[in-house]
Amino acid sequence: MVMNNSVTEFILFGLTQDAKKQEVIFGVFLILYLLTLLGNFLIVVTIKKSVILGSPMYFFLFYLSFADACFSTTTAPRLLVDALSQKKTISYNECMTQVFAAHFFGCMEIFVLILMAFDRYVAICKPLRYTTIMNRRVCGVLVIVAWVGSCVHSSAQIFLALKLPFCGPNVIDHYFCDLQPLLKLACMDTYVINLLVVSNSGAICIICFMLLLTSYAVILYSLRNHSVEGQRKALSTCTSHFIVVVIFFGPCIFIYTRPPTTFPVDKMVAVFYTIGTPLLNPLIYTLRNAEVKNAMKKLWCQLISLSDK
């Protein structure tokens, strides 16, 4: 990457400068990160190995869990290392790479959530044509489109980040590199770039959130003609999905759809969607989904029986 400034590295302020609190942060977030990796890894392996979880919903859940694990990995390891380090520096190139990776996997999660909502819409509103519309080939193409769309979004973000000149302060008041805190350090008028950031990240968040809410409204409206059992099962599945959508999009909209200002609460909000959401997703989808729980039990019982032989 070519630098257009005199800054070769940044200093990440982190969540706190208090040494005692940093030790607590390390312990707490190490546990949360390991649980995130474990939970999402269990879902990925269970879906991959299980025969009964072959429907499109679980095909998309596989990619959601994969994106969650990767998304968390873009920020959590750096937070953990910095919590124990005296010198919390990150090179310019590493910072730009982190911006790209965080937006790539974050956007991937958004697009997969949309695919999951579309899958539920087809399953509930067009049940007779479900297997025809959501065949394996179509699902594969949709996931490829999600990967490409994520790449386009994150490439646009990194293009904007590379345009920023840094010639003075290099302390980022955050625990990872993102465009909003970087805009504060740029020695130029960032009004236009911030508009582009809002029109890119902010627009994706708002448009996708509105699409998801609309899809749920349509699904709920169509459920009036279903049996009580059918309504219960559909609502159970959609409720899990809706909880995930709200806890992910709420913080994202708060961060990326406002003028170029930062608030003290920003870091805690970012913790929620970069570390909290990837941890909660596997819990929500397993605790509220009997098929996943049964498949997981069956798979691990088989593994235990094989290890005993």
Buried (B, 14 or more C-beta within 10 A) or exposed (E): EEEEBEBEEBBBBBBBEEEEEBEEBBEEBBEBBEBBBEBBBBBBBBBEBBEEBEBBBBBBBBBBBBBBBBBBBBBBBBBBEBBEEEEBBBEBEBBBBBBBBBBBBBBBBBBBBBBBBBBBBBBBBEEEEBEEBBEEEEBEEBBEEBBEBBBEBBEBBBEBBBBBBBEEEBEBBBBBBBBBBBBBBBBBEBEEBBEBBBEBBBEBBBEBBEBBBEBBEBBBEBBEEBEEEEBEBBBEBBEBBBBBBEBBBBBBBBBBBBEBEBEEEBBEBBBBBBBBBBBBBBEBBBEBBEBBBEBBEBBEEEEEEEEEE
